[in-house]
Amino acid sequence: MVQRALDMIWSVFGTWDTLLHRLFWVSVWLAVGLGLVWLFNRAKFDEYWPRVRQMLSPLALWGGVLLIFGVSFKLLGMLGQVVEYRVMSNQSTSTTRGADPEAAPTTQQAPRVTYLKQKDYERTLVIPPAMIKRVKEEGVQILAPYLTDPTAENIMSLRDRFWRNGQDIMFTRTATLMTEEPLRLDKTLINLNLNFVSPMQGAQRSYYDAAFAAQYAFTNPLTTPITARFVLPLPAGSGTLSDFQVIVNGQELSAEELVNGSGWQGELNPQETVNVAVNYRHQGARGWTYVLGERREPIRNFALTVKTNQNVKFNRYSLYPTRQARTLTGTNLSWDLKNVITAQDVSLSFNSASLRETLQSLYAFTPFALQLGALLGLLWTFWRKLNVTAVQVGLGLASILIGTFLGGMLMNYLPVYLAGVAGALVGSALAVRAMGREYWPPVLLATLLPLAFLSLNHAGLLIALAGVVVIAALIWNRPGSTPPRSRRVVLEKRPVTP
């Protein structure tokens, strides 16, 4: 969207190339004409040249300023292409100077809490007389196609029995299986922190550092002891997990004590409660999902709190938070669910901007910021009745260009935001020194405004705030305005020089 808006703006100023081309040829023909007069009529040339020089000198100086102003657009475009090429080269190389995070959308499923229970399954077949002889010769296994027993890994015992019912021979198979019956969670309390690292901070693509901390509680509802199992599936798309902990009733489990790498199994007395804490850290990007259940299941007490330093969007059919608040440091979201039945999940989505896209927006906007700075400079000169020479303006433009080039080259050595700010400050300091302290608003507008694109999702707001500051500066310093009281006091105390 930003690129499309900038293309529309540049279409208005699409005559710069034609104007510079015509200005160049006018200068060439003017120089040729002066040269011919000097060759064929030296007396006339010596007589009129002082006047012509006095008239053409300001035009030549301001023409040179206009030439620098127009050429700067081409130079900034070339700089953007060079920086983008270097970024693409660094991204496509097989080696890197820093860590390359495993950033992908993360999905964390709710834990499965069950208890073991034995169940008996019985199947009876009527054996025709013709099959009796084969059973005696080949064994009971010939009846296997007619029996649909559960999987062998869950079978605790298997009993076969033949018996007669009148003239028929009956076969009965009894299997005792160990099954897992679900247990309801009494409490789910989750705190999630998503700290985003943007391309402005040196990342190739925005990602988040996630800190997951959950507390679960469940109780044996039966009047007899049970063997309970708690298994929290490892998050999908999370890459490497660090600081992984499973703490049951205050005791941290070792790797050997975990079930399937992320669970616990133990004996529970009647009405005994187990408290489980799970903690881990990882890196992800673009989205985070918590799957409450694969079907409509009752939820007794569920609380999820998400803190993030980026704007959040919700995928379609996601559970919407019960509370949300925005602060200066980010967004706080809360889900408080009590005694509800739902098959929906908590599914968050985040905007993802690559370093290449950020730099494209920055360098596409830089020429436009330079035009805004020049326009504000004209208004500032007229508004405050200042005097400035073409040499000062030319040096100021050259200083801004040098600072911009310095910032682009530093991006190969420093994080993008540090390099951009360093180049802008150097260019601003040189330009203010060349043009005078009175011109700091136009200079800062031209140098610092493109840096708004280094702030993910806030570029439009920062540009709008810059416009408010510019208008306020013009209004505050308008001719004939009454100074504020604090300023009047200072002016009254200032000694008057004769």
C-alpha positions in Angstrom: 0.0 0.0 0.0 2.9 2.4 0.8 4.6 1.7 -2.5 1.3 2.4 -4.4 0.8 5.7 -2.6 4.3 6.8 -3.3 3.9 5.9 -7.0 0.8 8.0 -7.2 2.7 10.9 -5.6 5.7 10.6 -7.9 3.3 10.7 -10.9 2.6 14.3 -10.0 6.3 15.1 -10.1 7.0 13.1 -13.2 8.3 16.1 -15.2 11.5 16.5 -13.2 13.6 14.6 -15.8 12.1 16.7 -18.7 12.8 20.0 -16.8 16.4 19.1 -16.0 16.9 18.0 -19.6 15.7 21.3 -20.9 17.6 23.3 -18.4 20.8 21.5 -19.4 20.3 22.3 -23.1 19.5 26.0 -22.4 22.7 26.2 -20.4 24.7 24.6 -23.3 23.2 27.0 -25.9 23.8 30.0 -23.7 27.4 29.0 -23.2 27.8 28.5 -26.9 26.3 32.0 -27.6 28.7 33.7 -25.2 31.6 31.9 -26.7 30.7 33.1 -30.2 30.4 36.7 -29.0 33.8 36.4 -27.3 35.4 35.1 -30.5 33.9 37.5 -33.1 33.3 40.7 -31.1 35.7 40.9 -28.2 35.1 44.6 -27.6 31.3 44.2 -27.2 32.0 41.1 -25.0 34.3 43.1 -22.7 31.7 45.9 -22.5 28.6 43.8 -21.6 30.2 40.9 -19.8 30.3 42.5 -16.3 26.5 43.2 -16.5 25.8 39.7 -17.9 27.9 38.1 -15.2 26.1 40.1 -12.6 22.8 39.0 -13.9 23.7 35.4 -14.6 25.6 34.6 -11.4 22.5 34.3 -9.2 20.8 32.3 -12.0 23.8 30.0 -12.4 24.1 29.5 -8.6 20.4 28.7 -8.1 20.4 26.6 -11.3 23.2 24.6 -9.8 21.1 24.2 -6.6 18.2 23.0 -8.7 20.5 20.6 -10.6 21.8 19.1 -7.4 18.2 18.9 -6.2 17.1 17.0 -9.3 20.2 14.8 -9.5 19.7 13.8 -5.8 16.5 11.9 -6.8 18.5 9.7 -9.2 21.3 9.3 -6.6 18.9 8.3 -3.9 17.3 5.8 -6.2 20.7 4.2 -7.0 21.5 4.1 -3.3 18.3 2.3 -2.6 19.1 -0.3 -5.2 22.6 -0.8 -3.9 21.4 -1.2 -0.3 18.6 -3.6 -1.4 21.1 -5.7 -3.5 23.4 -6.0 -0.5 20.5 -7.0 1.7 19.4 -9.6 -0.8 23.0 -10.9 -1.1 23.2 -11.3 2.7 19.8 -13.1 2.8 20.7 -15.6 0.0 24.1 -16.5 1.3 24.5 -19.8 3.2 26.5 -18.1 6.0 25.5 -15.4 8.4 27.2 -13.3 11.0 24.3 -13.6 13.5 21.7 -16.1 14.6 19.0 -16.9 12.0 15.9 -17.7 14.1 13.6 -20.5 13.3 10.5 -18.3 13.0 7.2 -19.8 12.0 3.6 -19.7 13.2 3.3 -21.6 16.5 0.5 -23.9 17.6 0.2 -25.1 21.2 -2.4 -27.7 21.9 -4.2 -28.0 25.3 -2.9 -30.9 27.5 -4.5 -34.3 27.6 -5.4 -35.5 31.1 -6.6 -39.1 31.4 -6.7 -42.0 33.9 -6.1 -45.7 33.2 -9.1 -48.0 33.4 -9.5 -51.7 32.6 -12.4 -52.7 30.4 -13.6 -56.1 29.2 -14.7 -56.8 25.6 -16.5 -60.0 24.7 -17.2 -61.5 21.2 -19.2 -64.8 20.6 -19.3 -66.8 17.4 -21.4 -69.7 16.3 -19.1 -72.3 14.8 -20.6 -74.4 12.0 -20.0 -78.2 12.2 -17.8 -78.0 9.1 -15.4 -75.6 10.9 -15.0 -77.8 14.0 -12.6 -80.1 12.2 -10.5 -77.3 10.9 -10.3 -75.6 14.4 -9.1 -78.9 15.8 -6.4 -79.3 13.1 -5.3 -75.6 12.6 -6.1 -74.0 15.8 -8.2 -71.0 16.9 -6.3 -68.6 14.6 -8.5 -69.6 11.7 -11.3 -67.6 13.4 -9.3 -64.4 13.4 -11.0 -63.0 10.2 -14.3 -63.1 12.1 -13.1 -61.4 15.2 -12.4 -57.6 15.5 -10.3 -57.3 18.6 -8.7 -54.0 19.7 -5.1 -53.3 19.1 -2.7 -55.7 20.8 -0.7 -53.0 22.6 -3.7 -52.2 24.9 -4.6 -55.8 25.6 -4.0 -56.9 29.2 -5.3 -60.4 28.9 -7.1 -62.6 26.4 -9.3 -65.6 27.2 -11.0 -68.1 24.7 -13.8 -70.5 25.6 -15.7 -73.2 23.6 -19.1 -74.2 24.9 -22.2 -76.0 23.5 -25.6 -74.5 23.1 -27.9 -77.3 22.0 -26.6 -78.7 18.8 -24.3 -75.6 18.2 -20.7 -75.1 19.2 -20.1 -71.6 20.6 -16.8 -69.8 20.7 -16.4 -66.8 23.1 -13.3 -64.5 23.3 -12.9 -62.1 26.2 -10.3 -59.4 26.1 -9.3 -57.1 28.9 -8.0 -53.7 27.7 -6.3 -50.8 29.4 -8.1 -47.7 28.2 -7.6 -44.0 29.0 -10.7 -42.1 30.2 -10.6 -38.3 30.1 -10.2 -36.1 33.2 -11.5 -32.6 33.3 -9.1 -29.8 34.1 -10.1 -27.7 37.1 -7.8 -24.8 36.2 -5.9 -23.5 33.3 -3.8 -20.3 33.8 -1.5 -19.3 31.0 0.8 -16.2 30.7 2.4 -15.6 27.3 4.9 -12.8 26.4 5.6 -12.2 22.7 8.5 -9.8 22.3 8.8 -8.9 18.6 12.2 -8.1 17.0 11.7 -6.1 13.8 14.0 -5.5 10.8 14.7 -2.1 12.4 16.6 -4.0 15.1 18.7 -5.9 12.7 16.5 -8.9 12.0 16.1 -10.2 8.4 12.4 -10.6 9.0 10.3 -9.7 12.0 9.9 -12.5 14.6 9.0 -12.8 18.2 10.7 -14.2 21.3 8.0 -16.2 23.2 7.9 -17.0 26.9 5.2 -19.5 27.7 4.2 -20.1 31.4 1.2 -22.3 32.2 -0.4 -23.7 35.3 -2.8 -26.6 35.2 -4.8 -28.4 38.0 -6.9 -31.6 37.9 -8.4 -33.8 40.6 -9.3 -37.5 41.0 -13.1 -37.4 41.0 -13.5 -41.1 41.9 -13.7 -42.9 45.2 -10.9 -45.2 44.3 -7.2 -44.6 43.5 -6.4 -44.1 39.8 -3.3 -43.9 37.6 -3.4 -40.5 36.0 -1.6 -39.2 32.9 -0.9 -35.6 32.0 0.6 -34.9 28.5 1.2 -31.5 27.0 2.0 -31.8 23.3 5.1 -29.9 22.3 4.2 -26.8 20.2 4.2 -27.2 16.5 6.3 -24.7 14.5 8.3 -23.6 17.5 11.7 -24.7 16.4 14.1 -25.1 19.3 12.6 -25.0 22.9 14.8 -23.6 25.7 14.3 -23.5 29.4 11.8 -26.3 29.2 10.4 -27.3 32.6 7.6 -29.5 33.8 6.9 -29.1 37.6 4.4 -31.4 39.3 3.3 -30.4 42.8 6.4 -28.3 43.2 8.9 -31.0 42.0 10.6 -30.5 38.7 10.7 -33.7 36.5 13.8 -34.9 34.9 13.9 -36.0 31.2 13.7 -39.7 32.3 10.5 -39.0 34.3 8.6 -37.4 31.4 6.0 -39.2 29.4 6.5 -38.8 25.6 8.9 -35.9 26.4 6.3 -33.6 27.9 4.1 -35.4 30.3 3.7 -37.1 33.7 2.1 -40.3 35.1 1.4 -41.1 38.7 -1.0 -42.6 41.3 -3.8 -40.4 42.7 -5.8 -41.0 45.8 -9.5 -40.1 45.8 -10.1 -36.3 45.6 -6.4 -35.7 45.4 -5.4 -32.7 43.3 -2.3 -32.3 41.0 -0.8 -29.0 40.1 1.4 -28.9 37.0 3.5 -26.0 35.8 5.0 -25.9 32.3 7.5 -23.3 31.1 9.5 -22.9 27.9 10.9 -20.3 25.5 11.1 -20.3 21.7 11.0 -18.1 18.6 8.2 -17.7 16.2 6.6 -15.4 13.6 3.4 -14.3 11.9 1.0 -16.1 14.3 0.3 -18.0 17.6 -2.5 -20.4 18.3 -3.8 -22.3 21.4 -6.0 -25.2 20.5 -8.5 -25.7 23.4 -9.9 -29.0 22.1 -10.6 -30.9 18.9 -14.3 -31.1 19.7 -16.9 -29.2 21.8 -15.7 -29.8 25.3 -16.7 -28.2 28.6 -14.1 -25.7 30.1 -14.4 -25.1 33.8 -11.8 -22.4 34.4 -9.6 -21.0 31.6 -7.5 -17.8 31.8 -5.0 -16.8 29.1 -3.0 -13.5 29.2 -1.0 -12.4 26.2 1.4 -9.4 26.3 2.9 -8.3 23.0 4.7 -5.2 21.7 3.0 -5.4 18.3 -0.6 -4.9 17.0 -2.7 -8.1 17.0 -5.2 -9.4 14.5 -7.5 -12.4 15.0 -7.9 -15.2 12.5 -11.4 -15.9 11.4 -13.6 -17.9 13.9 -11.0 -17.3 16.7 -12.1 -16.8 20.2 -12.1 -13.0 20.8 -10.5 -11.8 24.1 -12.8 -10.8 27.0 -10.5 -7.9 27.7 -7.9 -6.0 25.8 -5.9 -2.8 26.4 -3.2 -0.9 24.5 -0.3 0.7 26.3 2.8 2.6 25.2 4.8 -0.6 25.2 2.3 -2.8 23.4 -1.0 -4.7 23.7 -2.4 -6.8 26.6 -5.1 -9.4 25.8 -7.0 -11.6 28.3 -9.4 -14.5 27.9 -11.4 -15.5 31.0 -13.7 -18.4 30.4 -15.7 -20.2 33.1 -18.1 -23.1 32.6 -18.3 -22.7 28.8 -18.5 -25.3 26.0 -16.7 -24.4 22.8 -14.8 -25.9 19.9 -13.1 -22.6 19.0 -9.4 -21.8 19.5 -7.4 -18.7 20.3 -5.7 -17.8 17.1 -3.6 -14.6 16.8 -2.1 -13.2 13.6 0.7 -10.5 13.3 1.9 -8.5 10.4 5.3 -9.5 9.1 7.7 -7.2 7.3 11.0 -8.2 5.8 14.1 -6.1 5.9 13.9 -5.8 2.1 10.4 -4.4 2.2 11.3 -1.9 4.9 14.3 -0.6 3.0 12.3 -0.3 -0.2 9.7 1.8 1.6 12.4 3.9 3.3 14.3 4.8 0.1 11.2 5.2 -2.0 10.0 7.9 0.5 13.3 9.6 0.9 13.1 11.8 -2.3 9.6 12.8 -1.3 10.8 13.8 2.2 13.5 15.9 0.5 10.8 17.7 -1.5 8.8 18.3 1.6 11.9 19.7 3.3 12.5 22.0 0.4 8.9 23.2 0.4 9.0 23.8 4.2 12.4 25.7 3.7 10.8 28.1 1.2 7.8 28.7 3.5 10.2 29.1 6.5 12.3 31.6 4.7 9.3 33.7 3.6 7.5 33.3 6.9 10.4 34.4 9.1 11.9 36.8 6.5 15.3 35.1 6.4 18.1 35.6 4.0 19.9 32.6 2.5 22.3 32.2 -0.4 22.4 29.6 -3.1 25.8 28.4 -1.8 24.2 27.7 1.7 21.3 25.8 0.2 23.6 23.8 -2.1 25.9 22.8 0.8 22.8 21.9 2.8 21.5 19.6 0.1 24.9 18.0 -0.3 25.1 17.5 3.5 21.7 15.7 3.5 22.8 13.5 0.6 26.1 12.6 2.3 24.3 11.7 5.5 21.9 9.5 3.6 24.7 7.7 1.8 26.6 7.3 5.1 23.5 5.7 6.7 23.1 3.3 3.8 26.7 2.2 3.9 26.6 1.8 7.7 23.7 -0.7 7.4 26.2 -3.3 6.4 28.0 -2.9 9.8 25.2 -1.8 12.2 21.6 -2.6 12.8 19.4 -0.8 10.4 17.8 1.6 12.9 21.3 2.6 14.3 22.7 3.1 10.8 19.7 5.2 9.6 19.7 7.4 12.7 23.5 7.9 12.6 23.4 8.9 8.9 20.4 11.3 9.5 22.1 13.0 12.5 25.3 13.5 10.6 23.5 14.9 7.6 21.3 17.1 9.8 24.3 18.5 11.7 26.2 19.4 8.5 23.1 20.9 6.9 22.2 23.1 9.9 25.9 24.2 10.1 25.8 25.2 6.4 22.4 26.9 6.3 22.2 28.3 9.8 20.4 27.3 13.0 17.2 28.9 11.9 16.7 26.2 9.3 16.6 23.2 11.7 12.9 22.4 11.1 13.2 21.9 7.3 16.5 20.0 7.7 15.1 17.6 10.3 11.9 17.1 8.2 14.0 16.0 5.2 16.4 13.8 7.1 14.3 12.2 9.9 10.9 11.7 8.2 12.0 8.6 6.1 13.1 6.9 9.4 9.4 6.6 10.2 9.3 3.5 8.0 11.8 1.8 10.4 8.9 1.6 12.9 6.7 -1.4 11.9 3.0 -0.5 11.7 3.5 3.0 12.9 4.9 4.8 9.9 1.6 6.6 9.0 1.1 7.8 12.5 4.7 9.1 12.8 4.4 11.0 9.4 1.1 12.5 10.6 2.6 13.6 13.8 5.5 15.2 11.9 3.0 17.1 9.9 1.3 18.4 13.0 4.7 19.5 14.4 5.5 21.4 11.1 2.2 23.2 11.1 2.6 24.0 14.8 6.1 25.4 14.1 4.8 27.6 11.4 1.9 28.9 13.5 4.1 29.4 16.5 6.6 31.5 14.6 4.2 33.4 12.3 5.0 37.2 11.8 3.1 39.5 14.2 2.2 36.7 16.6 2.2 37.5 20.3 4.9 35.5 22.1 3.8 33.2 25.0 4.1 34.6 28.5 7.2 32.7 29.4 8.9 34.0 26.3 7.8 37.6 27.0 9.3 37.4 30.4 12.6 36.3 28.9 12.5 39.1 26.3 11.6 41.7 28.9 14.6 40.8 31.1 17.0 40.8 28.2 19.2 43.9 28.3 18.6 46.4 25.4 21.8 47.3 23.5 22.0 50.9 22.3 
